[in-house]
Amino acid sequence: MKRTVLSIFFLIAGILAAYAQGGLGNAIMAYEAGKLDQAKAAIDEAIKHPKASTKSKTWYYYGKIYAGIASDPTGLFVNLDKDATFKAYEGFKKAMELEPEKKGYYDDAKAEMEQLYAIALNRAVSFYQEQDIENALKNLELSLSIQPKDTTALIYSAAMAYEADQKDKYVTYTKRFLELDDVPYEKKAEHYYNLILVLYGEMKKPEEAIAIAEMGLKENPKDARLYELIAAIYDEQGETDKALEYYTKGAELFPDNFVLNANTGFAYYNKAVEVAEEIENMDSSLKKSEVEAKLKQMDELLKTALPYLERAHQAKPDNRDVISLLAKIYYRLKMEDKGKAMDAKLKALGN
């Protein structure tokens, strides 16, 4: 009796194994025949069987079939499953995990995983064209999980995250791109500027925006726009001394840059105005020497502002704000001829 029971047990086990193997065999035959809908149905059944689900071969073909659906050039089967790329990834990953000694289907699954990067990227483009931003971003993120340092995937993921209004992801992916050592700064520059503007202008994170700008300056100390952005952020935050520090640094490095030189000149002129207001509010009982000291301080600030404003004027000869300030400074410093020349330029420019 015991022998009969054991025989029945092994017979059933053999039938189940054959059934599972038959399901996989049917899936492979359908896949090779290009019948991806039948292959999908067969592999979905095969993968449910406990014995089949422990075999790397089963998961390898699970990945192959779903990768085939995701990349179907005929367009007949691509909509069988919107998550086809993720199921393909799951299949290849599982096939590799089931081969801890890297034998069997390990190398095949690894090679297919690398190919899946391009499939996921193409699916992202297709989803984007269909205005399915959510699935486009998901596929881009899948391509990144396969090739974490790929510049195309990082840039597209950042752009898609921004469009999906997922600003934190946009920041994460852009920073990862900017941190790549093998990408020249020329290709990064615009991404630095955009990230700074998003962090400051949209996310209201001035400290993080400045940190990114400083990171950019370490990589390229001769990027004039980074000086402009850092100074402008400090200026808008009311940290005028820090703003002036960066305006001045930038103006000295870039004597032909209008923005840096003009704003440096404006900053020193504003300091002179503050001193003038102090003089106006001084007690009449103060000694003449104290008033004269203040006047001297004001004039020194105007003298400091002057060369920056003159360089700004050379860069943009028709800028009315710069011409107007130059006229005022020239007259104050008893440089009447130059003051009159600025007045004539203003008059020529009209209202």
C-alpha positions in Angstrom: 0.0 0.0 0.0 2.8 2.4 0.9 4.5 1.6 -2.4 1.2 2.4 -4.3 0.8 5.8 -2.5 4.4 6.8 -3.3 4.0 5.8 -6.9 0.9 7.9 -7.2 2.7 10.8 -5.5 5.6 10.7 -7.9 3.2 10.3 -10.8 1.3 13.4 -9.9 4.5 15.3 -9.4 5.7 14.2 -12.8 2.4 15.3 -14.4 2.6 18.7 -12.7 6.2 19.2 -13.8 5.4 18.2 -17.4 2.3 20.5 -17.4 4.4 23.4 -16.2 7.1 22.6 -18.8 4.5 22.3 -21.4 3.2 25.7 -20.6 6.7 27.2 -21.0 7.2 25.2 -24.2 4.0 26.6 -25.6 5.0 30.1 -24.6 8.4 29.7 -26.3 6.8 28.3 -29.5 4.3 31.1 -29.7 7.0 33.7 -29.0 9.2 32.4 -31.8 6.2 32.3 -34.1 5.6 36.0 -33.4 2.2 35.2 -31.7 2.9 37.4 -28.7 -0.7 37.4 -27.5 -0.6 33.6 -27.2 2.9 33.7 -25.8 1.8 36.1 -23.1 -1.2 33.9 -22.1 1.0 30.8 -22.0 3.9 32.4 -20.0 1.4 34.0 -17.5 0.0 30.5 -16.8 3.4 28.9 -16.7 4.8 31.3 -14.2 2.1 30.5 -11.7 3.3 26.9 -11.2 5.6 26.6 -8.2 8.2 24.5 -9.9 8.3 26.6 -13.1 8.6 29.8 -11.1 11.9 28.6 -9.5 13.6 28.1 -12.9 15.7 30.9 -14.4 14.6 29.7 -17.9 11.0 30.4 -17.1 11.7 34.0 -15.9 14.1 34.6 -18.8 11.3 33.8 -21.3 8.8 35.8 -19.2 11.2 38.7 -19.7 11.7 38.0 -23.4 8.0 37.8 -24.2 7.2 41.0 -22.4 10.2 42.8 -23.9 8.8 41.6 -27.3 5.4 43.1 -26.5 7.0 46.4 -25.4 9.1 46.6 -28.5 6.7 45.1 -31.1 7.5 46.8 -34.4 4.2 45.8 -35.9 2.1 47.7 -33.3 -0.3 44.8 -33.1 0.7 43.7 -29.6 2.3 46.7 -28.0 -1.0 47.6 -26.2 -1.4 44.1 -24.7 0.1 45.5 -21.4 1.2 49.0 -20.6 3.5 47.6 -18.0 5.3 45.3 -20.4 8.7 46.9 -19.9 8.4 46.5 -16.1 7.4 42.9 -16.4 10.3 42.3 -18.8 12.6 43.9 -16.2 11.1 41.7 -13.5 11.7 38.6 -15.6 15.3 39.2 -16.5 16.1 40.4 -12.9 14.5 37.2 -11.4 16.3 35.0 -14.0 19.6 36.5 -12.9 18.8 36.1 -9.2 18.0 32.5 -9.7 21.5 31.9 -11.0 23.7 32.9 -8.0 26.7 31.3 -9.6 26.1 33.2 -12.8 25.4 30.1 -14.9 22.4 28.9 -16.9 20.4 31.9 -18.2 22.3 34.5 -16.2 24.4 35.9 -19.1 21.4 35.8 -21.5 19.2 37.6 -19.1 21.9 40.2 -18.4 22.3 40.9 -22.1 18.6 41.2 -22.5 18.4 43.6 -19.5 20.9 45.9 -21.3 18.7 45.9 -24.4 15.7 46.7 -22.3 17.2 50.2 -21.6 16.5 51.2 -25.2 13.1 49.6 -25.2 12.0 51.5 -22.1 13.4 54.7 -23.6 11.4 54.2 -26.8 8.2 53.4 -24.9 8.7 56.6 -22.9 8.7 58.5 -26.2 5.6 56.7 -27.4 3.8 57.4 -24.2 4.8 61.1 -24.4 3.5 61.4 -27.9 0.2 60.0 -26.5 0.3 62.7 -23.8 0.6 59.9 -21.2 3.1 61.7 -19.0 2.8 59.4 -16.1 3.8 56.3 -18.1 6.4 58.2 -20.0 8.1 59.1 -16.8 7.9 55.6 -15.4 9.6 54.1 -18.4 12.3 56.8 -18.3 12.9 55.9 -14.7 13.1 52.2 -15.6 15.8 53.0 -18.3 17.7 54.9 -15.6 17.5 51.9 -13.2 19.2 49.9 -16.0 21.8 52.6 -16.9 21.9 55.0 -13.9 24.5 57.3 -15.5 23.1 57.6 -19.0 22.9 61.2 -19.9 20.0 60.9 -22.3 17.8 59.1 -19.7 18.8 61.6 -17.0 18.0 64.7 -19.1 14.7 63.2 -20.4 13.7 62.1 -16.9 14.3 65.5 -15.5 12.3 67.2 -18.3 9.5 64.7 -18.0 9.4 65.1 -14.2 9.2 68.9 -14.6 6.3 68.5 -17.1 4.6 66.1 -14.7 5.0 68.8 -12.0 7.2 66.6 -9.9 9.7 69.2 -9.1 11.6 67.2 -6.5 12.3 64.5 -9.1 13.3 67.1 -11.6 15.9 68.4 -9.1 17.1 64.9 -8.3 17.7 63.9 -11.9 19.2 67.2 -13.0 21.6 67.1 -10.1 22.6 63.6 -11.0 23.3 64.8 -14.5 25.3 67.8 -13.3 27.4 65.5 -11.0 28.6 63.4 -13.9 32.4 63.8 -14.4 32.5 62.7 -18.0 30.1 65.4 -19.4 31.8 68.7 -20.5 30.6 71.8 -18.8 29.3 73.3 -22.1 26.6 70.6 -22.1 25.7 71.2 -18.5 25.6 75.0 -18.4 22.0 75.5 -19.5 20.9 72.8 -17.0 22.7 74.6 -14.2 20.8 77.8 -15.1 17.4 76.1 -15.3 17.8 74.2 -12.1 18.8 77.4 -10.2 15.8 79.3 -11.6 13.4 76.5 -10.7 14.9 76.1 -7.2 14.7 79.8 -6.5 11.8 81.1 -8.6 9.4 78.2 -8.4 10.3 76.2 -5.3 11.4 79.2 -3.2 14.6 77.5 -2.1 17.3 80.3 -2.3 19.9 78.4 -0.3 19.7 75.3 -2.5 19.7 77.5 -5.6 22.9 79.3 -4.5 24.5 75.9 -3.6 23.9 74.7 -7.1 25.4 77.9 -8.5 28.4 77.5 -6.3 28.8 73.9 -7.5 28.8 75.2 -11.1 31.4 77.8 -10.3 33.7 75.1 -8.9 33.4 73.3 -12.2 33.7 76.4 -14.3 34.9 79.6 -12.4 34.5 81.7 -15.5 30.8 81.4 -16.1 29.5 85.0 -15.9 25.9 84.0 -15.7 26.4 82.1 -12.4 27.8 85.2 -10.8 24.8 87.1 -12.1 22.4 84.6 -10.7 24.0 84.3 -7.3 24.3 88.0 -6.9 20.7 88.5 -8.0 19.4 85.9 -5.5 21.3 87.6 -2.6 20.1 91.0 -3.8 16.4 89.9 -3.8 16.9 88.3 -0.4 18.1 91.7 1.0 21.7 90.5 1.5 23.2 93.4 -0.4 26.7 93.0 0.8 26.8 89.4 -0.4 25.2 90.5 -3.7 27.9 93.2 -4.1 30.6 90.6 -3.4 29.5 88.5 -6.3 28.7 91.4 -8.6 32.2 92.8 -8.0 33.9 89.4 -8.5 32.1 88.9 -11.7 32.7 92.4 -13.0 36.4 92.1 -12.4 36.5 88.8 -14.3 34.2 90.0 -17.1 34.9 93.7 -17.8 32.7 93.6 -20.9 29.7 92.1 -19.1 26.9 94.8 -18.9 24.9 93.1 -16.1 27.7 92.6 -13.7 29.3 96.0 -14.2 26.1 97.9 -14.2 24.8 96.2 -11.0 28.2 96.7 -9.3 28.1 100.4 -10.2 24.4 100.6 -9.0 25.3 99.0 -5.7 28.1 101.4 -4.9 25.9 104.3 -6.0 23.2 103.2 -3.7 25.7 103.0 -0.8 26.6 106.6 -1.6 22.9 107.6 -1.5 22.6 106.0 1.9 25.5 108.1 3.1 23.9 111.2 1.6 20.8 110.5 3.5 22.8 110.1 6.7 24.3 113.6 6.0 20.9 115.1 5.4 19.7 113.7 8.8 22.8 114.7 10.7 22.4 117.0 13.7 23.2 120.6 12.8 25.3 120.8 16.0 27.9 118.4 14.6 31.3 119.6 13.8 32.1 120.6 10.2 34.9 118.0 10.1 32.4 115.2 10.8 30.1 116.3 8.0 33.1 116.6 5.6 34.2 113.1 6.6 30.8 111.8 5.6 30.9 113.8 2.3 34.3 112.3 1.6 33.0 108.8 2.3 30.1 109.5 -0.2 32.4 110.7 -2.9 34.8 107.7 -2.5 31.8 105.4 -3.0 30.9 107.3 -6.2 34.5 107.1 -7.4 34.3 103.3 -6.8 31.1 103.1 -8.8 32.3 105.2 -11.7 34.6 102.7 -13.6 32.0 99.9 -13.4 29.3 102.2 -14.8 31.7 103.4 -17.5 32.4 99.8 -18.5 28.6 99.1 -18.5 28.1 102.2 -20.7 30.7 100.8 -23.2 28.9 97.5 -23.3 25.5 99.1 -23.8 25.9 102.8 -24.9 22.1 103.4 -25.1 21.1 102.3 -21.6 19.4 105.3 -20.1 19.8 104.2 -16.4 23.6 104.0 -16.7 23.8 107.3 -18.6 21.7 109.0 -16.1 23.8 107.8 -13.1 27.0 108.7 -14.9 25.8 112.2 -15.4 25.0 112.6 -11.7 28.3 111.2 -10.6 30.3 113.3 -13.1 28.6 116.5 -11.9 29.2 115.6 -8.3 32.8 114.8 -8.9 33.2 118.1 -10.8 33.7 116.5 -14.1 31.3 118.9 -15.9 32.3 118.2 -19.5 31.6 114.5 -19.1 28.4 115.3 -17.2 27.2 117.5 -20.1 28.2 114.7 -22.6 25.9 112.3 -20.8 23.1 114.9 -20.7 23.4 115.3 -24.5 23.2 111.5 -24.9 20.1 111.4 -22.9 18.5 114.2 -24.9 19.5 112.4 -28.1 17.8 109.2 -27.0 14.6 111.1 -26.3 11.9 110.1 -23.9 
